Amino acid sequence: MTIKAPLPSMDNNTLAVAGEINTFVSKSNNASQPYKVLFVIDTLQTGGAEESLFNNLIRFKNIQPVVCHLYAGDLLKPRFTSKGITVHSVALKKKYGFMTAYKQLKQIVQQEQPQLLVAYLTRSELVTRLVSRFTGVPVIGTFISDLYASTYNAALSWKAKTAVSFFKWANKATAGYCKGFIANSQTVKQSGAKALRVAADKIEVINRGRDSKVFRFQVPQTFSGKPLHFLNVGRLVPVKGQRDLILAFNDFLPACPNAVLHIAGDGTEKEALLALINELGLQNNVVLLGNRSDIPQIINNYDCFVFPSHSEGFSGAVVEAMFAGLPVLASDIPVNKEVITHLQTGYMFKTGSVQDITRALLWYKDNLSTAKEMAINAHNHAIQNFELGMIADKLENYLLNIIIETN
């Protein structure tokens, strides 16, 4: 079996690594046991990290993945097992239970005999690092979000901020146990390296890919005078910026009275956002859709995607909009700038500025043709850089390379 190159063009260094991987994989195929990687995560409930893990693992060609979730919640487990992926459910009901989690995971590692461990999310990372330390199996850590940024934690209670501080200390103290790290974005890489004092060359950036085939590419058919339909997708939490968006939309409506804004997602801010909608009298213009599992099916009902988030690990929702052909208006946070080039593949507005979001909405209304051209550029950019198959190949190649280095 040969391994598919993850990138359309490769330099001499990459070609050399690919050659080593092909030789290594050829040897492993002749071995009595395949090379195995154990992926450890908090739960298998619906979430970005969990969905991404599943979508990557089912595309692996040369690694046998095994999954372990340490805490209760296994909604996605049948999807993994239906694809032949072994899942170990420790399923602790305690919030932490670190000692029990350590003992259970250590037994699983001894049973499965993996060549590598990969851990996701803070609780599982800490436990997996300790198991790695005392079993000798190398571990890869992950940077999924800008966890220690002030914007990410601004709305937390004092108690929650204290917990974040403790886990930051524990994370930093055990980061040296990791053979390497995977980061969702360049922004998260830089933040994680600084927070945990990890050398930048120890962190590999591998974005979260999306499957373009799930989406139907269709640039919206808009024209002057047509009621405009806007979409936002994200958890209803302060850091996602939906309050800013609703306030800006209220200011935009006098210029476009029949415009509609739909927000898909659920979260702690739902009641506060509903109260704001009622207070502003926007019940006929702004609708909270709740959690939706059919975004790929409904996204083409809209004309424009608006993303006012204050902090992201990777702008996956923006990539999905690009795949579908929707023009994108987004906040100018660093991670969005990794995906969008202003006035080429999207329009960027100042983060947290109601006035600037209103200005972006007005720009879109007055520049429909330009926005369509930008949507086509954005689609091509997303296909070239964020296609799921390519990302899964890159992840698998990285993990194989780590196994080569440690063997």
N, C-alpha and C positions, 0 to 999 in steps of 0.2 A: 504494500500500500504506500502510495506517495502522498505527501502533504501538499495541499494547495497553498500557493504563495498568497499572503494576505494583502499585498499591495500591488497595484498595477505596474509600478516601476520600482526597481530595487537597485541600490548601490552595491559596490563590491563587498562591503561589510555584511549587508543583509543577505547577499547571495551565499557568502561563506557560512553564515549561521543556518540558512535554509539547507545547505549541503550537509552540515553536521546533523541537523534534525532528520533529514531523509535517511542518513546512514544509521542514526540512532533508532529511528522508527523501524527500519528494515530489520535491525537486530532484535528489537522488541517483539516484532511479529513472529520471529522464529523461537522466541522464548516460551517456556511453559506457562508463564503468567504474564498478562498484559500490564503495562504501566498504569498505575492507578493514582488518582488524585481525589482526596476527600475534601469536600466543600462544607464548611461549617457556618451556619447562619442562625439567627435567633429563632425565627418561626418560618412557617411556609404559608402565612396568610398573604392576601393580596397586597402587593406593594411594589415599588419600583425595583428595589434590589432583588426581591424574590422572582419577579417576572423576568428581569434581565438574566438572572442566573439560569432559569429554565430555558429561555430562548437561546442562550449561548451553549449550554450543555448538550442539547439535542442536536446541535450542529457539529459537535466534536467528531473527528474522524480517527484520531490516533491515540486518544486518552480514554480510559474507562473512568467515568465520573461516578463518585459515590457521594451522597448528600446526608448530612446530619443536622437536624434542628434541635436546639437545646431546650427551647421553651415551648409551652403549649400553644397550639394553633397550627393546623395542618390542612387548611382548605385546599392548597395547591398540590398536596401530596399525590393524589391520584393521577395528576397530569405527569408527574415525574415517573411514577411507577409504570404508567401505561406506555412509556417510552423505554422501558427496560432499565431504568436508573434505580439502583438500590437506595432506599431512604431509611435512615435510622432515626427514630423518634424518641428522644430523651423526654421531651414534653414536660419539663418542669413547670409547676404552677406557681412557684415562688417568683418574686420579682427578680431576685438575683440567684441565690442558692449556688454560689460559685464552687464550693467544695464538692457538692453532689455532682454538679455539671462536670467538674474536672475528673472525678473518678469514673463517671459514665463514659465520657469522651475518651479517656485513656484506654478503657476496655475496648471501645470500638476501634480505636487506632491499632491496638494489638491484634484484634480480630481481622481487620481488613488489610493490614500491612501496606498502607499507601506509600508511594514514593514522595508525596508532597501534600501539605495541608494548605488550604486557602480559607481565610476567615473573613466574614462580613459582619459589620455592626459591632459596637463597642463591647457589649457583654460577651459575645461569642469570640471576639478577637482576644480579649484578655484571657479567657479560659483556654483557647487554642494555643496561644503563645506559651502558656505554662506547660501544657501537654507536650508541645514541641520541645521545650527545654528539657523535659525529663524522659522523653522517648527518643530524642535524636532525629526525629522526622522534621525536615525543614518546613517553615511556615511562611506564607506570603500574606501580608496585611493588605487592607484596602482603605482608600480614602474615597468615600461616597459623597459626602456633602461638606460644606464649609462649616463644620461643626462648631468651631471655636470663634467664628466671626461675631462681632458685636451685633450686626444686623440679624443674624440667625437667632441669637439668644435674647434680643431686646425685649420681647414680650413675656419672657419666662418669669416665674415667681422667684423670690429670694431663695426659697428652698431648692427649686430646680436649678438655679444658677450655682448654688453650693454643690449640688450633685455633679454638675458639669465640670466644675473646678476639680473635684476629686477624681473624676474619670480622666480628665486631662492629665493630671499627675500620674495616675496609674498607667495611662496610655504611653506617656513619655518614658516612664520607668521601664516598661517592657518592650518598647519599640525596637531596642537593640537585638531582641530575640529573632526578629524577622529577617529572612534572607533577602526580601525585597518587598515592594509595595506596588499596588495598582491604584491609579487615581482616575476618577471619572473625567477630569478635565485638567487643563494646565493651571487654571485658577485654584482648583482644589489641591493640586500637587504643591503649588507654592505655599498655600496656607498651611497644609499638613506638614510640610517640611519645616516651616518656621515654628509651628506650634509644638511639634514633637522633637525638634532638632535632629531631623533625619537628612542625610546628604541627598541632594536633589538627584544625583545620578543613581540613587537606589530606588527611585520611583519611576515607574513606567506609566505613561498616559494612555489609557485605552477607553475611549468614549463608550457610552451605552448606545449600541446600535438599535436601529429600528428596521422592520421588514417592510420595504416599500410596496411589496406585492399585496399587503393587507389594505393599502389605500388606493383609491381611484384618483389618478391625476386629472384634475379638471379645473382650469382657471375660471373663477366665477364670472358669469355674464352680467356685469353691472353696467349701468348707464345713468346719465344725469336724470334725476327725478325719481329713480327707483328707490323704494325703501331699502335701507341697508341693514344687513343682519350681521352682528358681531358675535364672536365666540371667545370665551376664555375657559381654559381647563386647568384645574389645580385644586389642591386641598384648601378648604376654607379656614385658613389660619392667617394671622396678621402678616407674616413674612411674605405671603403671596400677593399682597397689594391690592386685593379686590375692593377694599374700601376706597382707596385712591381712584380706582377705575370707575366705581359707581358715581362718586362725586364729580369726576371729569365728564362722565356720560351725561349727567344732569346738566352740566354747563354746555355740552355739545348739542343737546336736543333742540334748542331754539333754531339752530341752523338746519336741523334735519329731524323734524317732529315725529316722523313715522319710523325712525330707526329703532332697532331692537338689539338688546344685549342679553345673551344667555350665558350663564356661568355653570359649568359642569364640575361637580365635586361636592364633598361634604367635609365637615370639620367643626371645630370649637367655635368658630365665628359665625356659624349659620344664623343663629337668632339675632345677633347684632347686625348682620347684613340685612336680614329681613326687616328689622326695625328701621334701618336707614332707608331702605326702599320705600317703606310705608310713610316715613316722615317726609320724604321728598316727593311723594305722590307718583312714584315710578312703576306702580304695579302693572301697568299696561306695556311698559317698555323694557323692564329688567326682570328676568326670570332666573331663579336658582333651580337648576335641573336635578340636583342631587347627584349621587354617584352614578356614572354611566359606564357600562361595559361595551357600549356600541359606538364609541367615538369614531372609528373608521367608517362606520355606516352612515353617521349623521353629519360628519364634518363638512361634506360638500353641500349641505343645505345653507351654509353661511358664506358671506362675502369676504370677511376679514377676520384674522385671528389677533387678539390683543393679549399681551403677556406682561403685566406690570410687576412681576416678582422682584422683591428686594434681595433675595439670595437663592442660589440654586447650586446643586452639585454638578448637574449637566442639564442643558435645556432640551430635554427629550420631547416635551410637548410642542416646542417650536419646530423641531425636526419633523414631527408628525404633520404639522400644518404645511410645511414645505413639501413633503411627499404628496399631500393632497392638492397642492396648487393654490393654497390661500395666501394672499399677501399678509405679511406679519408686521405688526407694530409692537415693539418690545422695549423694556427698560434697558438702560445702558450699563447694567452690571457687567463686570468683567467676563463672566462665563457666557453671557449672551453675545458678547463681542467675539467670542471664539467661534460662534455659529453664524452670526450676521455681520455683514458689512453695510454700514449705513448708506442708504439710497442706491445700493446695488442689489442686495438680497433681502432688504427689509428696511424699516424705518425705526430709528431708535430715539427714545425720549428720556429725559432726566428722571432717574429713579426717585420715586416718592413725591414727584411734583404733579399735583392735580392740574395745574395750569398747562404744563408741558404735555400731559396725556391728552388734554382737550385739544391742544394745538396739533397733536399727531392725528387725532380723529378728524379734525377739520382738513388737515393736509390730505388724508386719504380720500375724503369726500370730493375734494377739488382736483385730485390727480389720479383718477381711476385708471387711465391708460398706462401711466408710468408705474402704478402699483402692479398692474398685470404683468408688465415686462419684468419687474423685480421678482414677481412670483415664479416666473419661468426660470430666471437665473437662480433663484433659491432652490428650486426643485433639482436642477442640474448639480448644484453644489452639494445638496444633501445626498444625492445618489452616489456621487464620487467619494464622499467622505464619511457617511454615516450608515451605509447599507449594512444590515445585520450580518449577512454571511461573511463579509469582509472583516467586520469587527470580531466575530467568533473565531475566525481563522487567526487573527492577530493575537487574541487571548490564548488560544491553544498553542500557538508557536512560542509565545512568551513562556508559558508554563513548561513546555517541553525543553526549552533552552535552560531553564532553571534546573530541571532534572538532570540534563546533560552536565551542567557545571558541578552539581553535587555528587555525581557518580564518576 
